[in-house]
Amino acid sequence: MLRKLQTLFILISITSMSLYAQDAPEVNLEETGLWEGVYIKVRFSEKFGYYGEHHYRSRNSLDNLHSYVGRPRQVYNRAGLNIFFNDYFEAVIGPTYVVNFTPEPGNDEAYEPFTNEFRIWHQWLFKMPAMGRVKMYHQFRFEHRWKRKNDVGADYDYTNRYRYKLFAYIPINKKKIEKNSLFVSPSVEIFMHSGKSIAYNPFEDFRTYNGIGYVLNNNFTLFAGHMWTLGQKTSGYQYKTSHIFRINVFIGLDTRKNSNALPKINLGY
């Protein structure tokens, strides 16, 4: 099913090329990178908790597209109030703060060393009933963004972003995901955006992210994988791709005063 959705999203992106431009489509690899992240979930009560994502993102050096590291790209911090409605639906709402670093370190005449980006975001997560060993999730995420380019003197631009992600968790060495479990997690995600500056490129990004994880205990899970992205540029007919390796630590905590309560394993989103 994930493979079929991946094919569908790529077909949608190709179709959008012909709708928004008469030029022949161009697709080029423009970036490789390494993202390191910490995902935190803290349960305060039956209905409320904290959710956070904290990333340091690197990208390839200017003289080697395939180096994966060489320049800082972003420091990314997302936080929110986690609201649990039932076992199959939860939501998050909160702020995001991103530091975007210059694409050309040392070229201060053309680019500012860094810029600040601010967002308000909310998310709906639907958990599907287990299908054997497989657990599937539908995630809808909405972001309201105030950002500007690193070009010297660039103005802030307000845009809205709409994201849909389908992902799954599949245990390898056990019947369910628990302590000492190995698991795989495939995912596909599509990004659309809108705003005054968005004319020919409503399709912002498509990502397929696949990896393997290991559950140390109820508090700590390790996960690593590869992400491939396809994004539409402002021309509408030009597309950029990237290859990103990701390394994550998922932390789950429970502050409820119940000696029998254990935090649910945090597998991240």
C-alpha positions as CSV (number, residue, x, y, z in Angstrom):
1,M,0.0,0.0,0.0
2,L,2.8,2.4,0.8
3,R,4.5,1.7,-2.5
4,K,1.3,2.4,-4.4
5,L,0.9,5.7,-2.6
6,Q,4.4,6.6,-3.4
7,T,3.8,6.0,-7.0
8,L,0.5,8.0,-6.9
9,F,2.2,11.0,-5.3
10,I,5.0,11.0,-7.9
11,L,2.4,10.9,-10.7
12,I,0.5,13.8,-9.1
13,S,3.7,15.8,-9.0
14,I,4.5,15.1,-12.7
15,T,0.9,16.0,-13.6
16,S,1.3,19.3,-11.8
17,M,4.3,20.1,-13.9
18,S,2.2,20.1,-17.1
19,L,-0.6,22.1,-15.4
20,Y,1.6,25.0,-14.3
21,A,4.2,25.2,-17.0
22,Q,4.8,24.6,-20.7
23,D,8.5,23.9,-20.3
24,A,9.8,20.3,-20.2
25,P,10.2,19.2,-16.6
26,E,13.6,19.1,-15.0
27,V,14.6,17.0,-12.0
28,N,18.0,17.4,-10.4
29,L,19.7,16.2,-7.2
30,E,20.5,19.3,-5.3
31,E,21.3,18.2,-1.8
32,T,22.5,15.4,0.5
33,G,22.4,15.7,4.3
34,L,22.4,14.2,7.8
35,W,19.6,15.0,10.3
36,E,20.1,14.2,14.0
37,G,16.9,14.3,16.1
38,V,15.5,13.9,19.6
39,Y,11.7,13.2,19.9
40,I,10.2,13.6,23.3
41,K,6.7,12.6,24.7
42,V,5.8,13.3,28.3
43,R,2.5,12.1,29.6
44,F,1.0,14.4,32.3
45,S,-2.5,12.9,32.7
46,E,-5.0,10.7,30.8
47,K,-5.8,13.5,28.4
48,F,-2.7,15.8,28.2
49,G,1.0,15.6,27.6
50,Y,4.0,17.3,26.0
51,Y,5.4,16.5,22.5
52,G,8.7,17.9,21.1
53,E,11.0,17.5,18.1
54,H,14.5,18.8,18.2
55,H,16.8,18.5,15.2
56,Y,20.3,19.5,14.1
57,R,20.4,19.3,10.3
58,S,23.5,19.3,8.2
59,R,23.9,19.4,4.4
60,N,26.7,18.7,1.9
61,S,29.7,20.9,1.4
62,L,29.6,23.4,-1.5
63,D,32.3,21.5,-3.4
64,N,31.0,17.9,-2.9
65,L,27.3,17.2,-3.5
66,H,27.7,13.7,-2.1
67,S,29.4,14.6,1.1
68,Y,26.2,14.7,3.2
69,V,27.9,17.0,5.8
70,G,29.9,20.1,5.4
71,R,27.5,23.0,6.1
72,P,25.0,23.5,8.9
73,R,21.4,23.7,7.5
74,Q,19.0,24.1,10.3
75,V,18.4,24.0,14.1
76,Y,14.8,22.9,14.3
77,N,12.7,23.0,17.5
78,R,9.0,21.9,17.5
79,A,6.9,21.7,20.7
80,G,3.3,21.3,21.6
81,L,0.5,20.3,23.9
82,N,-0.4,16.7,23.2
83,I,-4.2,16.0,23.6
84,F,-5.3,12.3,23.9
85,F,-8.9,11.8,22.9
86,N,-8.9,8.0,22.8
87,D,-6.7,5.1,21.9
88,Y,-7.1,5.9,18.2
89,F,-6.9,9.6,17.9
90,E,-4.7,12.3,19.4
91,A,-3.8,15.9,18.5
92,V,-0.9,18.4,19.1
93,I,-0.8,22.2,18.9
94,G,2.1,24.5,19.6
95,P,4.9,26.7,18.3
96,T,8.0,25.9,16.1
97,Y,11.3,27.8,16.1
98,V,13.8,27.2,13.3
99,V,17.2,28.7,12.6
100,N,18.1,28.6,8.9
101,F,21.8,28.9,8.2
102,T,23.3,30.6,5.1
103,P,23.7,28.4,2.0
104,E,27.2,30.0,1.5
105,P,29.2,30.3,4.7
106,G,31.6,33.3,4.6
107,N,29.7,35.1,1.8
108,D,28.2,37.8,4.1
109,E,27.8,40.3,1.3
110,A,25.1,38.2,-0.3
111,Y,23.7,36.1,2.6
112,E,23.0,36.6,6.3
113,P,24.7,34.0,8.5
114,F,21.3,32.8,9.8
115,T,17.6,33.8,9.8
116,N,14.8,33.0,12.3
117,E,11.7,31.2,11.2
118,F,8.5,31.0,13.3
119,R,5.5,28.7,13.0
120,I,2.3,27.7,14.7
121,W,1.4,24.1,14.0
122,H,-1.3,21.6,14.8
123,Q,-1.5,17.9,14.1
124,W,-4.1,15.2,14.0
125,L,-3.0,11.6,14.3
126,F,-5.3,8.7,13.6
127,K,-4.1,5.2,14.7
128,M,-5.6,2.3,12.8
129,P,-6.5,-1.0,14.6
130,A,-3.6,-3.4,14.4
131,M,-3.5,-5.7,11.3
132,G,-1.5,-8.7,12.6
133,R,1.9,-7.3,13.5
134,V,1.4,-4.1,11.5
135,K,0.3,-0.8,13.0
136,M,-0.6,1.9,10.6
137,Y,-1.1,5.7,11.2
138,H,-2.5,8.6,9.3
139,Q,-1.0,11.9,10.2
140,F,-2.3,15.4,9.1
141,R,-0.1,18.3,10.0
142,F,-0.8,22.0,9.4
143,E,1.8,24.8,9.7
144,H,1.5,28.5,9.6
145,R,4.9,29.9,8.8
146,W,6.7,33.3,9.0
147,K,10.1,32.9,7.3
148,R,12.5,34.8,5.0
149,K,15.4,33.8,2.8
150,N,19.0,34.3,3.8
151,D,19.5,36.9,1.1
152,V,20.6,40.2,2.7
153,G,17.5,42.4,3.2
154,A,14.9,39.8,2.4
155,D,11.5,40.3,3.8
156,Y,9.4,37.9,5.9
157,D,6.9,35.8,3.9
158,Y,3.8,34.2,5.4
159,T,2.7,30.8,4.0
160,N,0.6,27.9,5.0
161,R,1.7,24.3,4.7
162,Y,-0.5,21.2,4.5
163,R,1.0,17.7,5.2
164,Y,-0.3,14.2,5.0
165,K,1.8,11.2,6.1
166,L,1.1,7.5,6.0
167,F,3.4,5.4,8.1
168,A,3.6,2.0,9.8
169,Y,5.5,0.1,12.5
170,I,6.3,-3.5,11.9
171,P,8.2,-5.6,14.6
172,I,10.9,-8.0,13.3
173,N,12.0,-10.2,16.2
174,K,8.8,-10.2,18.3
175,K,5.0,-10.3,17.7
176,K,4.6,-6.8,19.0
177,I,6.8,-3.8,19.7
178,E,8.1,-4.0,23.3
179,K,11.4,-3.9,25.1
180,N,14.3,-5.3,23.0
181,S,12.2,-5.2,19.9
182,L,13.6,-4.6,16.4
183,F,11.2,-2.9,14.0
184,V,11.0,-1.4,10.6
185,S,9.0,1.8,9.7
186,P,8.2,2.7,6.1
187,S,6.5,6.1,5.4
188,V,5.4,8.4,2.6
189,E,4.5,12.1,3.1
190,I,3.2,14.8,0.7
191,F,3.5,18.5,1.4
192,M,1.4,21.3,-0.2
193,H,1.6,25.0,0.5
194,S,-0.2,28.3,-0.2
195,G,0.5,32.0,0.1
196,K,1.0,35.2,-1.8
197,S,4.5,34.0,-2.9
198,I,3.2,30.6,-4.1
199,A,2.3,30.8,-7.8
200,Y,3.5,27.9,-9.9
201,N,4.7,25.5,-7.1
202,P,1.8,24.5,-4.8
203,F,3.4,21.0,-4.5
204,E,6.2,21.7,-2.0
205,D,7.6,18.3,-1.2
206,F,7.2,14.6,-1.3
207,R,9.2,12.4,1.1
208,T,9.7,8.7,1.5
209,Y,11.4,7.8,4.7
210,N,12.3,4.2,5.7
211,G,14.3,3.0,8.6
212,I,14.9,0.5,11.4
213,G,14.5,0.9,15.1
214,Y,15.4,-0.8,18.4
215,V,13.5,-0.4,21.6
216,L,15.9,-0.2,24.6
217,N,13.1,0.1,27.1
218,N,9.8,2.0,27.7
219,N,11.8,5.3,27.9
220,F,14.3,5.1,25.0
221,T,14.1,4.0,21.4
222,L,16.7,4.3,18.7
223,F,15.9,4.8,15.0
224,A,17.9,5.4,11.8
225,G,17.0,5.5,8.2
226,H,17.1,7.1,4.8
227,M,14.9,9.8,3.4
228,W,14.5,10.7,-0.3
229,T,12.7,13.9,-1.2
230,L,11.2,15.5,-4.3
231,G,10.3,19.2,-4.3
232,Q,8.8,21.6,-6.8
233,K,10.8,24.8,-7.4
234,T,9.2,28.3,-7.9
235,S,9.3,27.9,-11.7
236,G,6.8,25.1,-11.5
237,Y,8.5,22.8,-14.0
238,Q,11.9,22.4,-12.2
239,Y,12.1,19.8,-9.4
240,K,14.9,19.2,-6.8
241,T,15.6,15.9,-5.0
242,S,17.7,15.1,-2.0
243,H,19.1,12.1,-0.1
244,I,19.1,12.5,3.7
245,F,20.3,10.0,6.4
246,R,18.5,10.4,9.7
247,I,19.5,9.3,13.2
248,N,16.9,9.7,16.0
249,V,16.4,9.0,19.7
250,F,12.8,8.8,21.0
251,I,12.2,9.5,24.6
252,G,9.0,8.6,26.4
253,L,8.2,9.7,30.0
254,D,5.2,9.5,32.3
255,T,4.7,11.8,35.3
256,R,1.5,10.4,36.5
257,K,1.6,9.3,40.2
258,N,0.7,5.7,39.6
259,S,3.2,3.0,40.5
260,N,1.7,0.6,38.0
261,A,1.9,3.1,35.1
262,L,4.6,2.8,32.5
263,P,5.2,5.3,29.7
264,K,4.0,4.0,26.4
265,I,7.0,3.3,24.1
266,N,7.7,6.5,22.0
267,L,8.3,5.5,18.4
268,G,8.2,9.1,17.2
269,Y,6.2,10.6,14.3
